[in-house]
Amino acid sequence: MLKRSLNITVASLALATALVSPAIAAPGDFVGTWVNKDANTRGITRLVITSAGNNTLNIQVFGQCHPTDCDWGTKKLVTYGLNVQDNNHTYATANYNQSFANSLLTFSYGSKQIMLQGYTQFIDNSGRQNYYSRDYFQRQNKVQLPVDIRKFPIIPNR
């Protein structure tokens, strides 16, 4: 009886550990369009991460502007594991050097979201203070179209 109780305890502990362990990600898990969870952000609003082949990724960053978001351009996204043998990458970096500022962006993937940390240094002698930011992004849902949209009749207005 004691042995059975011990086996149940060990199995329960193993299951609990598996449930709270961090998600394992490959570089491809970063791929997608990610939107800032804060719809009212004054910072980065959207990330578009694409595959460039051979486990290489590109990132396109969009910042809050009016009337449309500012495109920061596309850069290489470098991913990292926890050690030299780890091919399950959950971290990444990208550098954006603009005429007025340099921004180092770091990314952490887990729990189906990306945490972005930004370090911005102003180089335009504007007197603005360098700053740190942290934002969370969720994968943008894809719009589902009807299976065969051609079957729907088009009725002109009269």
C-alpha positions as CSV (number, residue, x, y, z in Angstrom):
1,M,0.0,0.0,0.0
2,L,2.8,2.4,0.9
3,K,4.5,1.6,-2.4
4,R,1.3,2.4,-4.4
5,S,0.9,5.7,-2.5
6,L,4.5,6.6,-3.2
7,N,4.1,5.9,-6.9
8,I,0.9,8.0,-7.1
9,T,2.7,10.9,-5.3
10,V,5.7,10.7,-7.7
11,A,3.4,10.6,-10.7
12,S,1.4,13.5,-9.4
13,L,4.6,15.5,-8.8
14,A,5.9,14.7,-12.3
15,L,2.6,15.8,-13.8
16,A,2.6,19.1,-11.8
17,T,6.2,19.8,-12.9
18,A,5.3,19.2,-16.5
19,L,2.4,21.6,-16.3
20,V,4.4,24.5,-14.9
21,S,7.5,24.0,-17.0
22,P,8.2,26.7,-19.5
23,A,7.2,26.2,-23.1
24,I,9.8,24.9,-25.5
25,A,10.1,26.9,-28.6
26,A,11.9,26.6,-31.9
27,P,12.9,29.6,-33.9
28,G,9.8,29.0,-36.1
29,D,7.5,29.6,-33.1
30,F,8.3,33.3,-33.3
31,V,6.9,33.4,-36.9
32,G,3.7,35.3,-37.2
33,T,2.1,38.7,-36.8
34,W,2.1,39.8,-33.1
35,V,0.0,42.7,-31.7
36,N,0.7,44.6,-28.5
37,K,-1.7,43.6,-25.8
38,D,-2.0,47.2,-24.8
39,A,-4.2,48.7,-27.6
40,N,-3.4,52.2,-26.3
41,T,0.4,51.9,-26.4
42,R,2.4,54.9,-27.5
43,G,5.3,52.5,-28.4
44,I,5.6,49.5,-30.6
45,T,2.2,48.3,-31.8
46,R,2.9,45.3,-34.0
47,L,5.7,42.8,-34.9
48,V,5.8,40.8,-38.2
49,I,8.2,37.9,-37.9
50,T,8.9,35.9,-41.1
51,S,11.2,33.0,-42.0
52,A,14.2,33.7,-44.2
53,G,15.0,30.0,-44.5
54,N,17.6,27.8,-42.7
55,N,16.2,28.8,-39.2
56,T,16.9,32.4,-40.0
57,L,14.2,35.0,-39.1
58,N,13.4,38.6,-40.1
59,I,11.4,41.0,-38.1
60,Q,9.5,44.1,-39.2
61,V,8.5,46.5,-36.3
62,F,5.7,49.0,-36.3
63,G,5.5,51.9,-33.9
64,Q,2.6,54.2,-32.9
65,C,2.2,57.1,-35.3
66,H,-0.9,59.0,-36.6
67,P,-2.8,58.3,-38.8
68,T,-1.0,55.0,-39.5
69,D,1.7,53.1,-37.7
70,C,5.3,53.9,-38.5
71,D,7.2,51.1,-40.3
72,W,10.7,50.8,-38.7
73,G,11.8,48.5,-41.5
74,T,12.9,44.8,-41.6
75,K,15.9,43.5,-39.7
76,K,17.4,40.1,-38.9
77,L,16.1,38.5,-35.7
78,V,18.7,36.5,-33.9
79,T,17.4,33.7,-31.7
80,Y,19.1,32.1,-28.7
81,G,18.8,29.0,-26.6
82,L,19.9,28.5,-23.0
83,N,23.3,27.0,-23.9
84,V,25.4,26.0,-26.9
85,Q,23.6,22.7,-27.3
86,D,20.0,24.1,-26.9
87,N,18.1,24.4,-30.2
88,N,14.9,25.3,-28.5
89,H,15.2,29.0,-28.8
90,T,13.0,31.2,-26.6
91,Y,15.0,34.4,-26.7
92,A,15.9,36.8,-29.6
93,T,17.4,40.2,-30.3
94,A,17.2,42.8,-33.1
95,N,18.9,46.2,-33.5
96,Y,17.3,49.2,-35.1
97,N,19.6,52.1,-35.8
98,Q,17.6,55.1,-36.9
99,S,18.8,58.6,-37.7
100,F,17.6,59.9,-34.3
101,A,17.9,56.8,-32.0
102,N,19.4,53.4,-31.6
103,S,17.1,50.7,-30.2
104,L,18.1,47.3,-28.9
105,L,15.1,45.0,-28.8
106,T,15.1,41.8,-26.8
107,F,12.4,39.2,-27.0
108,S,11.3,36.3,-24.9
109,Y,8.8,33.7,-26.1
110,G,6.7,31.7,-23.7
111,S,3.0,31.0,-22.8
112,K,2.0,31.8,-26.3
113,Q,3.1,35.4,-26.0
114,I,6.2,37.5,-26.7
115,M,7.7,39.8,-24.1
116,L,9.6,42.7,-25.8
117,Q,12.1,44.7,-23.8
118,G,13.4,47.8,-25.6
119,Y,16.5,50.0,-24.8
120,T,16.4,53.2,-26.7
121,Q,19.3,55.7,-26.9
122,F,18.8,59.0,-28.5
123,I,21.7,60.2,-30.7
124,D,20.2,63.4,-32.2
125,N,21.2,65.8,-29.5
126,S,17.6,66.5,-28.8
127,G,18.0,66.3,-25.0
128,R,15.5,63.4,-24.7
129,Q,16.3,60.9,-22.1
130,N,17.3,57.3,-23.1
131,Y,14.6,54.9,-21.9
132,Y,13.6,51.3,-21.3
133,S,10.3,49.8,-22.2
134,R,8.5,46.4,-21.8
135,D,5.5,45.3,-23.8
136,Y,3.6,42.0,-24.3
137,F,2.4,40.8,-27.6
138,Q,-0.1,38.1,-28.6
139,R,-0.3,36.4,-32.0
140,Q,-2.8,38.0,-34.3
141,N,-5.7,35.8,-35.1
142,K,-6.1,34.9,-38.7
143,V,-9.4,35.8,-40.4
144,Q,-11.3,32.8,-41.5
145,L,-13.1,33.1,-44.8
146,P,-16.0,30.8,-45.8
147,V,-14.9,27.5,-47.4
148,D,-15.9,28.6,-50.9
149,I,-16.8,32.3,-51.1
150,R,-17.7,31.9,-54.8
151,K,-20.9,30.1,-53.8
152,F,-22.4,33.2,-52.2
153,P,-24.6,35.1,-54.7
154,I,-23.9,38.7,-55.5
155,I,-27.1,40.6,-55.6
156,P,-26.8,44.2,-57.0
157,N,-28.6,47.0,-55.1
158,R,-31.5,48.4,-57.1
